[in-house]
Amino acid sequence: MEIVSTPPPAFPDGQPEEQQPKWRRDFPVDVEADEYGARRDFTKFLVLTSLAFACGQLWIAMLSVFRRRTFSEQRLTALDELPVGGVLPFHYPTDRDPCLLIRTSEQELLAYSSLCTHLMCPVLPQLHDKQLHCPCHEGFFEAATGRPVAGPPRRPLPRIQIQVREGVVYAVAVEERTS
């Protein structure tokens, strides 16, 4: 039977164990293992990771600056085909973006995205109460402004900019709002 002895620990200053301070004898550090996870490597990792995050943030900022949406004009309806108090559902700017055109008076037209800003459920007009209702989580929006008045939604509905030319209503842009 062969007895295998473990080598004495190597201390950073190279002195034998008897000459080491008590704290170092109580907590010996294997120099090779200490160099394996060196502070310099950890610092390199932090610097490179921070640089990667900074580059990612710069990329996102560049995208938001250069990715301006352009909207095409879309004919919605003739003005005399929408009675006062009437609501016309339509899609704008794409076929996947449902919207509502509301005629509140002879002179006033309102248009909003019909997707609730909470979890994108469709909102339903309740014009007798002058509000738009999200039945999924009982959210309510003021019909005149599109601002949330009750329930979980915190952001107003995106407003669709409309123009009336020669008796025809057109959707021309989407106005994203935060308050």
N, C-alpha and C positions, 0 to 999 in steps of 0.2 A: 504494500500500500504506500502510495506516494503522497506526501504532504505538500500541498501547494500553499505557499505563503503569498500574501498580497503585498505588493510593493508599498513602501511608505508613501504617503501623499507628497506630491511636489508642491512646494509653496512658491508664490510669485517672486519672492526675493531670493530664492535658492538656498536659504539657510535651513539647517536641520530643524526637526520638529521641536526639540528641546529649547531652541533659541527663539521660538515664535511667541508672540504675546498670547495670553490666555484666551482672548476672544477668537484668535485664529485657530488655536488648537481645538477649541470647542466647536468651531464651525469651519472645518477644513474645506478648502476649495480646490477642486481638481483643476489645475491650470489649463489642461487641454480642453476640458469641458467648458471652462470659462471663456476660452478663446473661440469656442464653437459659436456661442451666441454673443458675440462682441457688440459693444455699444455702437461701434462704427457701422456694423452691418445693420443694426436696428435704425440708426440715423439715416443710412442710405434708403432703407425701406420707407421710412416716414417721408423723406424728401421726394422720392419717386412717386409715392402714393399721392402726396399733396400736389405734385406737378400734374399727375393724371387727372385729379379732380379739377384743378384749375383749367386744364385744357378742355375738359368736358363742359365746364360752365361757360367757357369762352365759345365753344361750339354751339351751345344752346342759345347764347346771346346773339351770335351771328345769324342763326336760323330765324330767330324772332325778328331781327332787323330786316333781313332780306326776304322773308316769306310773307309778304303782304298779299292779302287776298284781293283779287279783283272780282267784281261781281258783274254778271251780265244782266241786262234789263229783261224783265219777263212780264208779258201782258197777263193781267189777272182777270179782269172783267170790264164790261162797260158799266159806267157809274149808275145808269138807270136800271140795270139788271139786279142791283143790290139794294133792297129796300132799307129804310131806316129801322134799326134794330136787327138787321140781318147779319149773318155770319157766313163767310165763305172760307172753307178750308182749302189750302193750296200747299204746294211744296216749293221751297226756295232756300238756298240757291241750287240744291241738288234734289233729286227725287227721294232722298232719304231724310230730308229736313222738313217735317210738317210744320205748317204755320196757319194762323187764323187772321183773316181780314174782317174787321168789325166796323160796321157803319153805325155810329152812335147818334148822329143827327144828319140833317141835310148837308151840312158843311164839314163834318168831322169823320175821318176814317182813321182807324187804328189797326196796326198789324204787328203781331208778335209771333215768335216761335211758339209752337204749342207743346214744347217739351219742358216739363217742370225742371227747374234748376237744381232740384234736390237729387232725384234719381231717374230723371228723364222719362217719367210717365207722362202720358198725354193729358193736357189740361182741357177742361170743358168750360165753355162760356156759361155764366149765369148772369145774364145782363139785367135781369130784374133786381138783382142785388148789387149790380155794378162791379162784378168780380169774376175772376177766372178760378175754377176749382180743380185741384189735383186730387182725384179720388183715391189714389194709392195710399197717401199718408196724411190726408186731410189738410193739404196746403191750399192757401188762398192767395190770390194776387189781385191787386187793384186793377180794374179794367182800364181806367184812364191813364195809368202810368206803367203798369206791368210790374210794380214793386210788390214784394211779398208783404202780406198783412197778418198772416196767421200760419201756423204749422211749421214744419221743419225747413222749408226753403229759406235761404238767407240772401240769395242774389236775385235781382229782377230778371224777368224774361228778356231775352234778346229782342230788340225792336227791329222790325223790318221797315226800312225807309221806303216810302211809296211816293209816287208822283201821279197826278191826274192831268192828262193832256188830252184835250179835245174829247172829253167825256169818257176816256178810257183810263183805267187804273193800272199802273205799272209798279212792280217791285224792282227797286234799283240797288239796294245794299242792305247789309245786316249790321246793326249797331250793337256790339257787345258792351254790356254795362256791368259795372261792379257795384254800384250803389244807386 
